[in-house]
């Protein structure tokens, strides 16, 4: 049997003059000038947000479903899979249907007139 | 209340069991003192108490569905007598009450409620954009 133990990663970020060093487990793995470090930081932030969205996909879909159920035409993710799941939840989730039962219909009526005519005379 | 589609009527349009311009659609004058309208629960004509049906029309004529707007000729209920009428139900007539799907209930109209006096009662459909109703 093989037991997989998550690796403990110890990392530090150090600044030396106009350079930024990324040190992981005591070894310098990146020595970047400040502009390159900034590009890396932005890429990391972008990927981190996407990773967080995947990790919290169920919550994002559920919150989006609540918005849809409430009538808002917006969702909280750009992911097609999450949007599809949100739409499915908004329509079919038992709890949402129970606690948010009212989706106001958009139908509209004209204003009819009911007219009472006098009885016809018997000949 | 206000003019509204029955939930099951709405469902009928979506599942294809109601076809406004080809099915036989009729309307009834309803005495709400003899029955309570429940838009969420009532589904077929047998949910409307017989005593509440003051008069039933002939089949609606010249029905159209253009742009999702339901229209028809004005409806005449002939020689109506009986209790006060508070609303008008529209339903798809299959010939069997338990399968004749209720479509909508109109309780907001000029002239309602009306107390019959033996003469005809005419339901004049709005000539504006929404006609009878717009989905």
Interface residues (C-beta under 8 A of the other chain):
Chain A: X105 X107 X108 X109 X110 X111 X112 X113 X114 X115 X116 X117 X118 X119 X120
Chain B: X2 X3 X4 X5 X10 X79 X85 X88 X104 X106 X108 X109 X110 X111 X112 X114 X115 X116 X117 X118 X119 X120 X121 X122 X123 X124 X125 X126 X127 X128 X129 X130 X131 X132 X133 X134 X135
